[in-house]
Amino acid sequence: MKVMSDSRLPIRPKLTARTAALKEAIVACFTLDPGPARVRLTGYAESDWLKVLWWLDTSGMALYFYDRAHEIGADAILPRTMESALAQRLSSNRLRMRSLFYESRALAAWFEGGNIPYALLKGVTLTSHSVPDSTLRSQADLDFLVADRFADLAVHYIHRLGYRLRARSQNTLEFRAGASNPPDILDIYSAKTQRALELHLAASASCEMQVLSRRQMREFNGAGIYALAPADILIEQARHLLKHLCGEHTRVSWVFEFWRHIRNRKNERDFWRAAEFCAADVTHGDLAMRVAAWLAEDLFGGTQAEIPARWRADALPVRVRLWLERYARSLLLSDTIGNKLYALLRREVPGGAEGQRTTCQILLPRVAPAPILTAQHNESWPQKRARYRVEAQFIIRRLWFHLREGVRFAIEASRWNRAVARTEQ
């Protein structure tokens, strides 16, 4: 099955009842014993497996599943083409993660040399409580948190790595490095694709500065790098999940990593006391933990008994829980990368967990999407024509997305209002 068109723009395979069942089996295999897990994964044709490959890639679960399949002895169940595709992704991702780590180490050393308070976010810092092996993680970019008064110096060091500023969103600076290429799903595993870096600025007296003040030096592959305090890592995972639920796309892998973190921290009373303090210290900390814990329980189970009572399902706001029950699982297991149903959830999150856009601005964007390709120096006419073609296709896809999801939102908004009314009777 082709997953790319001739233009290399990704195409979603058609979802069927069998592929939906296979996705459920893949999720279940992480919690079932080896025997029952293998049974759940048995009986699917090669075409079924290839149809879920797109979702495995976009959900960030491809390499986690490949590792789990070997662990439970289910690798023999996989069709040869599927096993080969996953093996190639793992091989490529090892090189990608090594490259990202080298950049993290270099930038961390320069920040320390410049006396810049910083902390590396996510990535390698999630090992080993959330991620058993960093080479299994699908990572799009590097993320650093720094004090905003050192922003200019931090940007100077980032430029030394070849990155250039692309966009600014609130307190986040987005950088890109390397030549851009037409979209290809395999780019998420390649070390040769365009690199990305986000610099998150912590203002004085902000909750982010409090998080930064609790950072700790840790050793990764023989290199010392500042990371968030252990409890802050868990809280930031939850906040990251809530932020993306209030946006177009959320990855199953983020829920899986959060679930694994909870499971590996059970019975650590001091950790959970620290986590409760950290959650109360940041915006949406407690709400994010309740939402993330609900998602982890719904997809993988076994979390509610491991967390403080204040974060369990019955502590969720009624409307937030209703949204999760109606939409969360189907969105996470969908082949569709984006959605607009998050606009309903944003209404229930005080202050907005993801920007300040109104529902109208979400449904009817007033600006064109940012270019996905960068014009090259001395670009020839054939190269320029190819770039224009890719950009035009991307814009058409985004227009179709806004139309399709706008209609879907209009239908669901009416159903949502009726469901809310029933809960409040």
C-alpha positions as CSV (number, residue, x, y, z in Angstrom):
1,M,0.0,0.0,0.0
2,K,1.3,3.4,-0.9
3,V,1.4,5.9,1.9
4,M,2.9,8.7,-0.3
5,S,1.7,10.4,-3.4
6,D,4.2,11.3,-6.2
7,S,4.5,14.7,-4.6
8,R,5.5,13.0,-1.3
9,L,2.5,14.5,0.5
10,P,1.1,12.0,2.9
11,I,-2.1,10.3,2.1
12,R,-4.4,8.6,4.8
13,P,-5.4,5.1,4.1
14,K,-9.2,4.3,4.3
15,L,-10.2,3.3,7.8
16,T,-12.2,0.0,8.0
17,A,-13.7,-1.9,10.9
18,R,-10.8,-4.4,10.8
19,T,-8.1,-1.6,11.0
20,A,-10.1,0.0,13.8
21,A,-10.0,-3.4,15.7
22,L,-6.3,-3.8,14.9
23,K,-5.6,-0.4,16.5
24,E,-7.5,-1.4,19.6
25,A,-5.4,-4.7,19.7
26,I,-2.2,-2.8,19.4
27,V,-3.1,-0.5,22.3
28,A,-4.2,-3.5,24.4
29,C,-1.0,-5.4,23.8
30,F,0.9,-3.0,26.0
31,T,-1.1,-4.0,29.0
32,L,-2.1,-7.7,28.3
33,D,0.1,-10.6,29.2
34,P,2.1,-12.0,26.3
35,G,-0.3,-14.9,25.5
36,P,-3.5,-12.9,25.4
37,A,-1.7,-10.0,23.6
38,R,-0.5,-12.3,20.8
39,V,-4.1,-13.7,20.5
40,R,-5.5,-10.1,20.1
41,L,-2.9,-9.4,17.3
42,T,-3.6,-12.6,15.4
43,G,-5.9,-13.0,12.4
44,Y,-5.2,-9.8,10.5
45,A,-4.1,-9.7,6.8
46,E,-1.1,-7.9,5.5
47,S,-3.3,-5.2,4.0
48,D,-4.7,-4.6,7.5
49,W,-1.3,-4.1,9.0
50,L,-0.1,-1.8,6.2
51,K,-3.3,0.3,6.7
52,V,-2.4,1.0,10.3
53,L,1.2,1.9,9.6
54,W,0.1,5.5,8.9
55,W,-1.5,5.7,12.3
56,L,1.4,4.1,14.0
57,D,3.7,6.7,12.5
58,T,1.5,9.8,13.2
59,S,0.6,8.6,16.7
60,G,4.3,8.1,17.6
61,M,3.6,4.5,18.6
62,A,5.4,2.7,15.7
63,L,8.7,2.0,17.4
64,Y,7.1,1.4,20.8
65,F,4.9,-1.2,19.2
66,Y,7.8,-2.8,17.4
67,D,9.7,-3.1,20.7
68,R,6.6,-4.5,22.5
69,A,6.0,-7.1,19.7
70,H,9.5,-8.4,20.2
71,E,9.1,-8.4,23.9
72,I,5.9,-10.6,23.9
73,G,7.0,-12.8,21.0
74,A,4.6,-11.3,18.5
75,D,7.1,-10.3,15.9
76,A,6.4,-13.6,14.0
77,I,2.8,-12.5,13.7
78,L,3.8,-9.4,11.7
79,P,3.9,-9.7,7.9
80,R,7.4,-9.5,6.5
81,T,6.7,-6.2,4.8
82,M,5.4,-4.7,8.1
83,E,8.4,-6.1,10.1
84,S,10.8,-4.7,7.5
85,A,9.2,-1.3,7.5
86,L,9.3,-1.0,11.3
87,A,12.9,-2.3,11.4
88,Q,14.0,0.4,8.9
89,R,12.2,3.1,11.0
90,L,14.1,2.0,14.1
91,S,17.4,2.0,12.3
92,S,16.8,5.5,11.0
93,N,15.5,6.8,14.3
94,R,18.6,5.7,16.1
95,L,20.7,8.0,13.9
96,R,18.1,10.8,14.3
97,M,18.1,10.6,18.1
98,R,21.9,10.4,18.2
99,S,22.0,13.6,16.1
100,L,19.5,15.4,18.3
101,F,21.4,14.4,21.5
102,Y,24.7,15.7,20.1
103,E,22.9,19.1,19.4
104,S,21.4,19.0,22.9
105,R,24.7,18.4,24.5
106,A,26.5,21.1,22.5
107,L,23.8,23.7,23.2
108,A,23.7,22.8,26.9
109,A,27.4,23.2,27.2
110,W,27.3,26.7,25.5
111,F,24.4,27.7,27.8
112,E,26.4,26.7,30.9
113,G,29.4,28.5,29.5
114,G,27.3,31.7,29.2
115,N,25.8,31.2,32.6
116,I,22.3,30.9,31.1
117,P,19.7,29.2,33.4
118,Y,18.2,26.5,31.2
119,A,16.6,23.0,31.2
120,L,16.2,20.5,28.4
121,L,12.6,19.5,28.0
122,K,11.2,16.1,27.0
123,G,13.4,14.1,24.7
124,V,16.1,12.2,26.5
125,T,15.1,13.5,29.9
126,L,12.0,11.2,29.8
127,T,14.2,8.1,30.2
128,S,13.8,5.9,31.9
129,H,10.5,6.4,33.8
130,S,8.5,7.4,30.7
131,V,10.6,6.0,27.9
132,P,12.6,2.7,28.2
133,D,15.0,3.7,25.4
134,S,15.2,7.1,23.8
135,T,15.7,5.6,20.4
136,L,12.1,4.3,20.5
137,R,10.7,7.8,20.8
138,S,9.4,9.8,17.9
139,Q,10.8,13.3,18.5
140,A,10.0,16.2,16.2
141,D,12.3,18.8,17.7
142,L,14.4,20.0,20.6
143,D,12.9,22.0,23.4
144,F,14.8,24.2,25.9
145,L,13.4,26.4,28.7
146,V,15.5,29.4,29.6
147,A,15.0,32.6,31.6
148,D,13.8,35.3,29.3
149,R,16.4,37.8,30.4
150,F,19.0,35.6,28.7
151,A,17.0,35.2,25.5
152,D,19.4,37.2,23.2
153,L,22.4,35.2,24.4
154,A,20.5,31.9,24.0
155,V,19.5,32.9,20.5
156,H,23.1,33.6,19.7
157,Y,24.2,30.1,20.7
158,I,21.2,28.6,18.8
159,H,22.4,30.5,15.7
160,R,25.8,28.9,16.1
161,L,24.2,25.5,15.5
162,G,22.8,26.7,12.2
163,Y,19.3,27.4,13.3
164,R,17.3,30.5,12.2
165,L,14.2,32.0,13.7
166,R,11.1,31.0,11.9
167,A,8.2,32.1,14.1
168,R,7.3,33.5,17.5
169,S,4.2,32.4,19.5
170,Q,3.6,34.1,22.9
171,N,6.7,33.1,24.9
172,T,8.0,30.5,22.4
173,L,10.6,31.0,19.7
174,E,10.6,28.5,16.9
175,F,13.8,27.8,14.9
176,R,14.6,25.7,11.8
177,A,17.9,24.5,10.4
178,G,18.8,22.7,7.2
179,A,17.1,22.6,3.8
180,S,13.4,22.0,3.8
181,N,12.1,19.1,1.7
182,P,8.6,18.1,0.4
183,P,6.6,16.4,3.2
184,D,7.4,12.7,3.7
185,I,6.1,10.7,6.6
186,L,9.5,9.0,6.9
187,D,11.1,12.4,7.7
188,I,10.0,11.9,11.4
189,Y,12.6,9.2,11.6
190,S,15.3,10.7,9.5
191,A,18.4,12.6,10.8
192,K,18.7,14.3,7.4
193,T,15.4,16.1,7.4
194,Q,15.1,19.8,8.4
195,R,15.7,20.2,12.1
196,A,13.5,22.2,14.5
197,L,14.1,23.7,17.9
198,E,11.8,25.5,20.3
199,L,13.0,28.0,22.9
200,H,10.5,28.5,25.7
201,L,11.1,31.8,27.7
202,A,10.4,31.9,31.4
203,A,9.5,35.4,32.6
204,S,10.5,36.6,36.0
205,A,8.1,35.7,38.7
206,S,6.2,33.4,36.3
207,C,5.3,29.8,37.1
208,E,7.7,28.7,34.4
209,M,10.5,30.4,36.3
210,Q,9.5,28.5,39.4
211,V,9.8,25.3,37.4
212,L,13.2,26.4,36.0
213,S,14.4,27.1,39.6
214,R,13.8,23.5,40.5
215,R,15.9,22.0,37.7
216,Q,18.4,19.3,38.3
217,M,21.7,18.3,36.7
218,R,21.4,14.8,35.2
219,E,23.8,12.6,33.2
220,F,22.8,11.2,29.8
221,N,25.2,9.1,27.9
222,G,28.1,10.5,29.9
223,A,27.1,14.1,29.5
224,G,25.7,16.3,32.2
225,I,22.6,18.3,31.2
226,Y,20.1,20.2,33.2
227,A,16.6,18.8,33.2
228,L,13.4,19.5,35.1
229,A,13.0,18.1,38.6
230,P,11.4,14.6,38.5
231,A,8.0,15.8,39.7
232,D,8.0,18.7,37.3
233,I,8.7,16.3,34.4
234,L,5.4,14.5,35.1
235,I,3.4,17.7,35.5
236,E,4.8,19.1,32.3
237,Q,3.9,15.9,30.4
238,A,0.3,16.4,31.6
239,R,0.3,20.1,30.7
240,H,1.7,19.3,27.3
241,L,-1.1,16.8,26.7
242,L,-3.8,19.3,27.8
243,K,-2.2,21.9,25.5
244,H,-2.4,19.6,22.5
245,L,-5.9,18.4,23.3
246,C,-6.8,22.1,23.0
247,G,-5.2,22.0,19.6
248,E,-5.5,20.1,16.3
249,H,-3.6,16.9,17.1
250,T,-2.6,14.8,20.1
251,R,-0.4,11.8,19.9
252,V,-1.2,8.5,21.6
253,S,2.5,8.1,22.4
254,W,2.3,11.1,24.8
255,V,-0.5,9.4,26.7
256,F,1.5,6.1,26.7
257,E,4.6,7.9,28.1
258,F,2.6,9.6,30.8
259,W,0.9,6.2,31.7
260,R,4.3,4.5,31.9
261,H,5.6,7.3,34.1
262,I,2.7,6.8,36.5
263,R,3.2,3.1,36.6
264,N,6.9,3.3,37.3
265,R,6.3,5.8,40.2
266,K,3.8,3.9,42.1
267,N,4.4,3.6,45.9
268,E,6.8,6.6,45.8
269,R,5.1,8.7,48.3
270,D,7.7,11.5,48.4
271,F,7.5,11.8,44.6
272,W,3.7,12.2,44.7
273,R,3.8,14.7,47.4
274,A,6.3,16.7,45.3
275,A,4.1,16.3,42.3
276,E,1.1,17.7,44.1
277,F,3.1,20.7,45.1
278,C,4.4,21.3,41.6
279,A,1.0,21.0,40.0
280,A,-0.5,23.6,42.4
281,D,2.4,25.9,41.4
282,V,1.7,26.1,37.7
283,T,-1.2,27.1,35.5
284,H,-3.7,24.3,34.8
285,G,-1.4,21.9,36.7
286,D,-4.2,20.0,38.6
287,L,-6.6,20.1,35.6
288,A,-3.9,18.8,33.3
289,M,-3.1,15.9,35.7
290,R,-6.8,15.0,35.9
291,V,-7.2,15.0,32.1
292,A,-3.9,13.1,31.4
293,A,-4.7,10.5,34.1
294,W,-8.2,10.0,32.6
295,L,-6.7,9.5,29.1
296,A,-4.1,7.1,30.5
297,E,-6.7,5.1,32.3
298,D,-9.1,5.0,29.3
299,L,-6.4,3.8,26.9
300,F,-4.2,1.6,29.0
301,G,-5.8,1.2,32.5
302,G,-4.4,0.7,35.9
303,T,-3.6,4.3,36.8
304,Q,-6.3,5.5,39.1
305,A,-5.1,3.6,42.2
306,E,-1.6,4.9,41.7
307,I,-2.3,8.6,41.8
308,P,-3.5,11.0,44.5
309,A,-7.3,11.2,44.8
310,R,-7.4,14.8,43.7
311,W,-6.4,13.7,40.2
312,R,-8.8,10.8,39.7
313,A,-11.6,10.7,37.3
314,D,-14.3,11.8,39.7
315,A,-12.4,15.1,40.3
316,L,-12.7,16.2,36.7
317,P,-15.1,19.1,35.8
318,V,-18.3,17.6,34.5
319,R,-18.0,19.2,31.0
320,V,-14.4,18.3,30.6
321,R,-15.1,14.7,31.4
322,L,-18.0,14.7,29.0
323,W,-15.8,15.9,26.2
324,L,-13.2,13.2,27.0
325,E,-15.8,10.5,27.1
326,R,-17.4,11.6,23.8
327,Y,-14.3,12.4,21.7
328,A,-10.9,11.6,23.2
329,R,-10.5,8.0,22.3
330,S,-11.9,8.3,18.8
331,L,-9.6,11.2,18.0
332,L,-6.5,9.5,19.4
333,L,-7.2,6.4,17.3
334,S,-8.2,8.3,14.2
335,D,-6.1,8.4,11.0
336,T,-7.0,12.1,10.7
337,I,-4.1,14.3,11.8
338,G,-6.2,17.3,12.7
339,N,-9.6,18.2,14.1
340,K,-11.6,21.2,15.3
341,L,-13.6,19.5,18.0
342,Y,-10.9,20.8,20.4
343,A,-12.7,24.1,20.2
344,L,-15.4,22.6,22.4
345,L,-12.8,21.6,25.0
346,R,-11.1,25.0,25.0
347,R,-14.4,26.6,26.2
348,E,-14.1,24.5,29.4
349,V,-10.5,25.3,30.1
350,P,-10.3,28.6,32.2
351,G,-8.0,31.1,30.5
352,G,-7.4,28.8,27.5
353,A,-4.6,26.2,27.6
354,E,-3.6,26.8,24.0
355,G,-3.4,30.4,22.9
356,Q,-6.2,33.0,22.9
357,R,-8.0,32.3,19.6
358,T,-11.8,32.4,19.6
359,T,-13.9,29.6,18.2
360,C,-14.6,31.7,15.1
361,Q,-10.9,32.2,14.5
362,I,-10.4,28.4,14.8
363,L,-13.2,27.6,12.3
364,L,-12.3,30.4,9.9
365,P,-8.6,31.2,9.9
366,R,-7.8,34.7,8.6
367,V,-4.2,34.0,7.5
368,A,-2.7,31.6,5.1
369,P,-0.6,28.7,6.5
370,A,3.1,29.3,6.8
371,P,5.2,28.0,3.9
372,I,6.4,24.5,4.4
373,L,9.4,24.8,2.0
374,T,12.1,27.4,1.9
375,A,13.4,29.0,-1.3
376,Q,16.9,27.9,-2.0
377,H,19.8,30.2,-3.1
378,N,20.0,30.4,-6.9
379,E,16.9,28.3,-7.2
380,S,16.2,27.2,-10.8
381,W,12.8,27.6,-12.5
382,P,12.1,23.8,-12.4
383,Q,12.9,23.8,-8.6
384,K,10.8,26.9,-8.1
385,R,7.9,25.3,-10.0
386,A,8.2,22.1,-7.9
387,R,8.2,24.1,-4.7
388,Y,5.1,26.1,-5.8
389,R,3.3,22.8,-6.7
390,V,4.0,21.4,-3.2
391,E,2.9,24.6,-1.5
392,A,-0.3,24.8,-3.6
393,Q,-1.2,21.2,-2.8
394,F,-0.6,21.9,0.9
395,I,-2.9,24.9,0.8
396,I,-5.6,22.9,-1.0
397,R,-5.3,20.2,1.7
398,R,-5.6,22.8,4.5
399,L,-8.7,24.4,2.8
400,W,-10.3,21.0,2.5
401,F,-9.4,20.3,6.2
402,H,-11.1,23.6,7.3
403,L,-14.2,22.8,5.2
404,R,-14.5,19.2,6.3
405,E,-13.8,19.8,9.9
406,G,-15.9,22.9,10.0
407,V,-18.9,21.0,8.9
408,R,-18.1,18.2,11.4
409,F,-17.8,20.8,14.1
410,A,-21.2,22.4,13.3
411,I,-22.9,19.0,13.5
412,E,-21.1,18.0,16.7
413,A,-21.6,21.4,18.4
414,S,-25.3,20.9,18.2
415,R,-25.0,17.4,19.7
416,W,-22.6,18.7,22.3
417,N,-25.0,21.4,23.5
418,R,-27.8,18.8,23.9
419,A,-25.4,16.5,25.8
420,V,-24.4,19.3,28.1
421,A,-28.0,20.2,28.7
422,R,-28.8,16.6,29.7
423,T,-26.0,16.5,32.2
424,E,-27.2,19.7,33.8
425,Q,-30.8,18.7,34.2
